[in-house]
Amino acid sequence: MELKYKSIMGKITERTLSKYLLLLLFLVFGGRINGQIRYDTTLIKPLPNITGWKDNTHYIISKNQGREQLLQVVDCRNGRIISEERVKPSQKKEIKPTLQGAVLPLLSPDKKYLAFLRNNNLYVMNLATKEEIQFTKDGSPTLMNGYASWVYYEEILKRESEYRAFWWSPDSKHIAFYRFDDSKVPVTALYNPIGQHGFTEITHYPKAGDPNPEVKLGIASVADKKVRWSEIDKQDHYLGTPFWRPDGTGLLVQWMPRRQNNLQLLEVDPANGQSKIIYREHQDTWIDWIKKIYWVKEGFFLIRDFSGWEQIYFYGHDGQLKNVVSSGKNWNLQPIRIDEKKKELFFTSNAENSVRTDLYRVQWNGKNQQRLTFGDFTHAKILLSPTGDKFITQYSNSSTPTRTALVNSKTHRILDIADSKGAQFDAKKLRKKEILWIKTTEGFELPASVTWPIKIDAGKRYPVIIRVYGGPKHQIVTDNWTIPSLGSEDEEAIKVVFEHRGSGNNGKQGLNMLYGNLGKWEIHDYINWVKKLRENPAVDTNRIFISGGSYGGYLTAMALTLGATYFNYGIADYAVTDWRLYDSHYTERYMGLPKDNPTGYAYGAVLTHINQYQQQKNNMLMLSHGLMDDNVHVQNTYQLVDLLQRKNKRFELMIYPTERHGWKGPKIPFTVDQRKQFTYKYLYNK
């Protein structure tokens, strides 16, 4: 048997879960003929692609015309096209310096140096002289300088890091990097059976309660070719994504204990590695990492949720709070412009309604916060003019097809400049989508999006198809227009997407209820949604179908066990089935350590509730998993399969021998067909 070790020279795996989920759900639930998505353009037409502003009174429309791009400059005062320009694709390719054997090469901001990794050591090459500087020499398969340990790649630095754990200073004088020691982290073996002998891939993967990789911060100096190690020791802690000050004089490092309920920003001096705390945060449950620092001359802005809702906080360079900038029940808050001259800030948020997005303006001192968008709509693709006195928005809701409008921020004048309604638009020809709400006994308001068949016959009952993800702080219900599909094989189904109290719609208070109890409140709220749906005489209570992948796969499996009285059929893709089998950082953030929360871990395991599965005749669960899944290991599905067999309970299983988490590519048509056959068999008896 061949062994393949996941070292710095190993292949970076293909795992783009969110994109895959969107694609798969679109294929499963959208209208298709011979695999092609279709909709009637006489009913709905595409909107112009407005890409930005030329100046404060002219915006730009981009159109693809063959291999050329047509750019039209439009006068926003009268809507006239004042000029057009055809642009051919650039033939020039950016030349990036390469070096044989270099891994994760990264140019310095001044483009004079190339930082890279070789054999898990950090190097820099002077591009002019070709001189190489080797900063570390102790790299090994388990000791990695600048290359992220798996759990950091997945949960902290995130997949977009591509395992890179080193960062140039803005002045190109220093490189901050993390050194990971995986020697105490347990390994997981993933077996690929393809070929005469197959091969086994080894990954250092800490599961809940396991030893984590030890991490240490180093700062490499290009000038003196030395590394200065920070005084932050190698205790059982986490270090988050660091942020250089704009002038490169200091590095702000995020630190958390393993419990993840305290966050500190440590400013590290690159000259000597000494640090001081400039920001502290504590929450009783857990704290999310700072995703971005928004720098200005007077300090910086942070988005934090410790008040129960997301707000913008303004800090001086020393970390002292100047003031709270925003107010209200903000969630999914995103700054889109910070104006240092006018001392005002524009941001989008779900403050008015948790399933809609609006644009706001507020002064840095927290005064005069104002909603700039209008109506009961979701606003998207907002483009502010250079001075901020006007903006372009695409707005819609569940019953209103998308329109593009030009809005004057001062006078609030609204001018529609495009409408997606086709010449023969008729709402009666399309499936009706609406937003429903339920209120929990604790006072949480939960939304759902329900799309009804075009025609509902009196006395006829229709199956319900529910799609979920459901992970903490992951909202999927939005009050916006979606292009209705025609001719789908499930056009007679009622399609539902719903939220639970911890999806984010109810701020941190709702999320906090999940702490130590993953699976409990999600299924509790999902059951209440099914009860709500059952009140409608068109709903067939014996054909309630649910599906999802990853966390959605977990909740699907929980729905068919813990909630088996209310959910009949389900497809659980690459599902967690026991939180003791998932990675330390993610699991412990919400569940704590297994030794401290044995009851919560037991209740949150699918296997605990297996006796409730198939207590009624119309229960059927399909499981699918990739053997090479290095995120949610196939061990999760195999342990559930083993127990189902021991309990003599029927189920369906599909294993993908070479696939990882959220596979895509040539097996997608097969995957989609499997789901179609499952729904035909159990929902339509075909």
N, C-alpha and C positions, 0 to 999 in steps of 0.2 A: 504494500500500500504506500503510495507516494504521499508525503507530508508537505503542505504548502503553508509557510508561516507568514502571517500578515505583518510584515515589517515595513520599513520606510520605502523599500523598493517594490512593495506589493502593489497590486492593482487597486485603484480607488473604485469602490463598488458603485454600481448604478442603482440608486435608490431615491427616486423622486416621488415620494408618497403622495403629496398633495396634488401634483399634476396628474398622477395616475388615477387617483380617486375621482377627480373631476371628469377625466376622460371616460372612465369606466361607467360612472353614473350617467353621464350624458348618453353614452352608447346604449345602456340598458333602458333608460327611461325616455330617451328622445325618439322622435319619429325616424324610421329608417326604411329605405328600400334598397335592397342589395348592398347594404352597408353604408349607404349615403344618407346623410342628414338632409331633410327637405322641409321646406315650408313655403306657403303660397305668398309670393312677393307682391301680388295684387292686394293682399291684406296688410302685410307689413313690409316696409322697404328699409334699406340701410340708411343711416344718418351720415352726413358728411364727416370726414375725418379731420377735425380741427386740431392742429398739432401745437399751436402756440401763438404768440403775439409778435408782430414785426416791430411795432411801437405801440404807444398808448391808444391809438385810434384805428389800428389795422391788425386783423388777425389772419392766420394762414391756414388754408385748406390744402391737404395733401391728397392726391389721387394717383393710384397706380395705373399706368397705361403701358402695358407690355413690360418691357425691360426698363422703361423710363418712369420717372416720377414727375407729375405735374404739380407745381406749387402755385396756388392762387392767393394773391393778397387782396383781402376784402376790407372795404371801408365800413367800420361798424356803425357809422352814423347813417348810412343809407343802404347798406347791403350790397353795394356795387363792387364788382371785381375791377381793381385798378391796374393790376399787372399779373402776368403769368410767366412762369419760368419752367422749362423742362430740364430735369436733372438726371443725368445718367449715373448708374452705380459707379462708385469710385473704383478705379482699377488699382489704386495704390493700397498696398497692404502694410499695416504697421509692422515694422521689423523689430522683433523682440530678440534680444541677445539670448543665445542658447549655449549650453556647456554640456559636454558629454558626461553623463552620470549625475547631472544635477537634478534634484527633485524640488518641486515647488519654487522655481526661481521667481524673484521679485525685485523689480527695479527700485532703486532709491528715488525719492521725489525729485532730486536734481539730475537724475538719469546718468550719474557718473559711476554708480556701483551696482552690482548685482548680488543680492543675497540669495543663498540657496542651501539645500541640505544634501549631504552625501554620507551614507552609512550612519544615519541618525546623528550627524554632527553638523554644526552651523558654520558656514563659510561666507565670505564676501570676496568678490573679485573686482578689482579696479579695471573698468572697461578700457581705459586709456593705456595702461601699462600691462594689463593682463595678469597683474600680481594677484595671487590668492592669499587670503588670510583665513586660517583655520582657527576658529574661536574655541571649539570644544574638541576633545579627543576621546571621551569615554562612551561614545555612542555604541549601542548594542541592540539586539532585538527587543530587549525589555527596558533599555534606558535611552530615551529619545529626547534629543535637544531640538526644540522647534517643531516637532511633529506630534500631533495630538494623540493622546491615548483615546481609545474608542469612545468611552463614555463622555469625554470632553467634546469630541467631534460631533457626537449625536445630540447631546443635551445642552451644552454650554456655549461652545464656539459655533455650533450649528453646522449643517451640511455645506452651506455656502463657503465655509472656511477651506474645504477640500483637504482637511487635516493640517492646514498651515497654522502654526502657533508661534509666529514671530511677526513683529510689526516695526517698520521703519519710523523713526522720529521725523517730524515735518522738515527739520533742517538737515536731514540726511547724515547726522553725526552719530546716531546710536541706533541699535536694534534691540528692542525688548523681546525676550523669548521665554517660553516655559520649558522646563526640563521635567519630563515625566518618567517615573520609575514604576514599571508594571510588574516587578518581580514578585510581589505578594498578591497580585490580582489573579483569581482563579481563571482557568482557560476553558473555552468552549470549542468543541470540535464539530465542524460542519462537513458532512460527507457529500461529495459530488460523485455519483455513480457512473458518469459517462466515461467511456474509454475502457480498455481492457482491464485496468486495475483501479480506475477511478482515482480520486485524491481526497485528502482531508485538509481542510483549512483551519488553522488554529487562531483563535481570537481571545485576547485578554478581555474578559467581560465581567465586571462586578455586578452581581445580582443583589437584591435587597439584603442588607446586613453583611455583605461580603467586604473584605478589605478593598479600599479604593486605591487608585494610583496615587503615589506621592507626587506632589507638584511643587516646583521651586521656580522663582523668577530670577532670570539673569538679564543684565543689560550689557551688550557688547559695544565697545567704543571703537569706531573706525580709526580714529586718530592714533591711539596708543596700542591698538590691537589686543586689548585686554577685555576680560569679562568681570564685571562686578556683580556679585550675588547679593540679592536683597536680604535684609535681616528677617524677612517673613520666613518662619521655620517650616519644616515639613510635617506639621501635625495633621490630624485627620480633618482637613478643611477643603474648601473649593476656592479656586481663583477664577474669576470671570473675565470676560473680554476687557482688556485694558484700553485706556484712552490717553493719548499724548496731548499735552497742552499745545495750542496752536503754534507757539514759538519754540516748542521742543525742550523747554527748561524743566519740565516735570512730567511724570507718568502717573496717571490715576489708575490704581489697580483695585478691582472689586474683590472683596473677601467675604466669605461666609463660612460658618461652622457647618459640620455635617448636618446638623439639625435644620439648617436653612431658614431660621427664624430671625437671624441678625445679619445685617448687611453693613459693611464698612467700605468707604472709599479711602484708600491709603495713597497719599502722594509720595512717590518714590523719587529721590534725587538721583539722576543718572550718573552723577559724578562719584557717588560713594555708596549707593544702594540703601541709604538710610530712609526711613519712612515715617510719616506722621498721618494721623487720622484727620480727615477734613469733613467727613459726613458719616452719620450713623442712622440706622433705621432698624426698628424692631417691630415684629408682628407676632401675635400669639400662635398663628397657624404657620404660614410660610411666606416668603418674600420672593418675588420675581426679580431676575437680573435687570440692571439698567441696560436698555438696548442702545441708547444713543445719548450723548451729551451735546447740547446745542450751545456752542460758544458764542459770546459777544465780547466786546471790549471791556464791559463792566463785570463780567462773570459768566455764568452759564445757567441754562434752563434744564430741568429734569421733569419727566412725566412719572408720577408715582401714584399708587392707589391706597396708601395706608389710611386715608381718611374715610375709606369705604367706596369712593369713586375716584376715577383718574383725574388728577389736576396737574396744572403746570406750576412748577415752583421755580423761583428766581433766586439764585445764590451768587454771592460774591466769589471772587477768585480764592478766597480763604475758606470757602465752604459754609460761610455764615448765611443763613436765610435772610434775604431782603424782603420778600413778600410772596404770598400766594397769588398767582396771576389769574387763573381761571376760577369759575364757580359753576355749580349745578351738578346734575347727575351725569357727568361725562363718562363715556366709555368708548373704547376704540379711538381714543383721542390721538390726533396726528397733526403736529404743526406743519403748515405748508409755506409760511413765509414769516421771517422775523425781520422787521424793519427797524434798523438801529437809528436812523435819522428821525423817524416819527415816534419812536419808542412804542410801537404797536406790534401785535402778533396776530396772525391769522391761523386758524386751526379748524379741522373738521372733527365732528364728534356725534355720538348718538344720544345727545342729552335730552332732546325734546321727546323722542320716542325710540325705544331700544332697537327697533327694526328699521329705522331710517337714519340717514346721514345728512347733517347740515353743516354749513360754513359759518364761522363766527370770527369776530374781530374784537380784540380787547387790548387795552393799554398795559404796558409792562407793570404799572403800579396796581393792576387789578381792577381799575375803574372802567366804566362804560363798556362792559361786555355786551355785544350786540349780535343777534342772529341776523345774517345777511341773506340767507336763502329764504324761500317762501313756500307756503302751502304745506299740505300733508303729503309730501313726496320724499323719496330718496334721491339725493343729489350726488352725482358721480362725475368723474373726469372734469373736475373744476379747474379752470385756468384763469388765474388772476392777471389783470393787466399790469404793466410795469409799475404804475403808481398805486395800484390797488383800489382805484376808484370805480372799477367795473370788473366783472368776471363773466366767464362763459360756463354754463353748467348743463349737463344732461340730466333731466329730471323725469321721474316716473313713479308710479305705485302699482299695486297688483292689478288694478283695473284700468290704468291709464298708460297707453303706449308711450314710449320714450320720446321726449322732445328735447331740442337744444334751444337754450335761451341765453340772451345777453342781458345782464342785470347791472343797473347802475347802483353802486353801493350807497351813494348819498341820497339820491331821489327815490330809490327803490323801484324805478321804472323797469318793467319786465318786457322784453321784446323777444318773441319766439322767432327763431331764424331757421328752424328745421323741425319736421315732424315725421315720425316713422310710420304713421298711418298710411296705408296704401290707398289707391283710388277706390277700391271696392271693400274697404274695411267694414267689417260687420262683426261685432262682438259675439253674436249668436252662432257664428261659424267656428268659434274658437273655444277651447277649454277655459272655463272660469277658474281663476285663481283668487283666493281670498285669505286674509289673515284672521285667525281666530285666537282667542285668549282664554286662559283659565287662571284662577287665582287660588293659591295654596292656602291651607289653614294658617300658615305662618305669614301670609300677606305677600308672598312673591307672585308677580304677574309673569306668566309664561306664554310666549307666542308660538303659533304654528302656522305653516303655510300649507293650504289644502288646495289641490287642483282637481276639479270635478270633471267627469266625462262631459262631452259636448251635449249629449242628450241623456237625461235620466228618465227612464220609463217608470211610471207609477207601479208600485208593487214589486219592482225588480230590485234585487240586492246585488251590490257590486263589491268585488274584492278591494282591499286596502293594501297599497304598497308603500311601505315606510322606509326611508333611507336615513341612516344616522351616522354620525361620527361620535359626538357627545363628550369628547375630552374636555377637561376643565378649561374654561376661558376660550371655548371654541364655538362661536356663534355661526349658524348657517341659515337662519331664517331672516330674510330681508324683504321689506315691502317695496319691491321693485317689479318692473315689467320684465317678463321673460318671454322669449320668442316661442309661441305655441307650436308644437309639432303636430303633424298630420300623418295619419296612416300607421301609427305605432301599433305593434302587436298587443300592447297593453292599454289601448285607448279606452277600454271600458273599465279601467281600474281607477280608483280614487287614490291620488298620489299625495303623500303627506311627508312633511319635514317638520319636526317639532323640537323644542328646547326643554331643558330641565333647569332647575334653580341654579346650577353651577355652570351654566354655559357662558355666563357673563352679563346677561341682560339685567341681572339684579345686583350688579356691582360685586365688591369683595364680600359683602355680607352673605350673598347667596353662595359664592364660591367657598367661603369658609365652612359651610355646612358639610362640604365633601371631605373635610380633613379627617383622616382616620377611617373613612367610611366609603371608599370608592365602590360604586355599584349599587349601594343602598338607595340613595336619594334619586339617582338617575332612573332606576327601574320604578321606584315609587311614583315619580312624576310621569313616566311613560305610561304606566298603568292607568293613571288618572286621565291621560290623553285618550287612551283607547276607550275608557268609560264614556268620555265626552263624545267620541265619534259614534259609539254605539247608540247614542240617543237619536241619531239620524236614521230614519227607516230605510234609507238606501244602502246602508252599510251591512255587508254580510259578516256577521260576527264569527263565522266559522272559516273565514278566509282573510285573516290578518297576517300579512307578510312583512318581515323586517329584514334589512340587510345592512352590512357595513364592513369596513376593513380596519384592521389595527384596533384602536380603541372602539371603533364602531363594530368590529368583529366581536370584541369582548362584550359589549352591551347587547349585541344580537344573541350571543350564547347565553347571557344572563336572562334575556327576555324569554328565551325558550325553556329556561329551567326555573328560575325564581318567579318569572311572570308567565309561566306556561298556561295558566288559565285564560289569559287574555291574548297571547300571541300564538298563532298556529304554525307558521312556517318561517324559516329564516335561513339566510346564507351568511356564515361567519367566515370572513377572509382573514388569514394570518392574525388570529385573535390571541390576546393574552387570556389565559384561563386560570392563572393563579399568580397573584402579584409577587409572590416570593421568587418567581421565575424571571421577573423583568429587571431592568437595570436599576442600580442603586439610586442615582441622582433623581430620576423621574419619580420612581416609586416612593422613595422616602420623603420627597417634597410633600406628597399628599397623604402618605400613610404612616410616616415615622418608621423607626426600625422595627423589624418583625418581633424582636424580643420585648419591645415596649407596647406593642399593639397586637397581640395574638388573636384577640376576638375580631378585630377589624379585618385582619388578613384572612381569617377563616371565613367570615361572612362574605367577603368580596371575591372569593374563589368560586368559579363556575361549578367545580366538582362538588362543593358543599351542597348544592341544590339539585343534584342530578336526579334524585328520586321524584321530583316534581315533573320532570320531562316525560312526556307521553303518558301521563295519568289520564289524559283524554286521547281519543283515537286520532284526532287530526293534528298531531304534532309531528313535524319533520324538520330536522336540522341538517344542513349541508355544510361541511367544513372544507376549506381549501387552504393550502399552505405551500410555500416554497422550501425545499430542503436546504437551500443555501441562504435562508433568511438570517442575517446576522444581527437583526434588530429584535424582532419577536421570534425567538427560536422555535423551530418545529416541535421541540419538546413540549411546548404548551398544548398543541393539538394532539400529539401522541399520548400525553397523559389523560386527556379527555377521552380519546378514542379507547384507550385501555379500560377506563372505567365504564364507558358505555357498553363495551363488549361484556365485561364482567356482570353488568346489570341486565344483559340481554335486551338492550334497547336499540331499536333500529335508527340508522342515520345514514347519510351519504358523505363520501370523502373523495376529494380530488387533490392529489399531490403533484407538485411541479418540480421535477428533480433538479433543475439547474437554476431555478428562479430565486430571487432575493425578496426583500420586503417591497410590496407594491410594484410587482413586475410590470413591464411593458414590452412592446416589440412584437415579434412574430406570433406569440402565443395569445395575444389579446383576442383575435377573432374566435379562437377555441374557447377562451374563458367566457366571452360574451355569449357564445352559443350554449355553453353549459348552463348559464344562468337563465337563458331563455327557455331551455328545455325543462328546467326545474319549475319555473313559474307556469309554463304550459301544463305540466303534469299535475301540479298541486292546486293551482288557482283556477285553471280552466278545464281540468280533466281531459286534456287533449293528448 
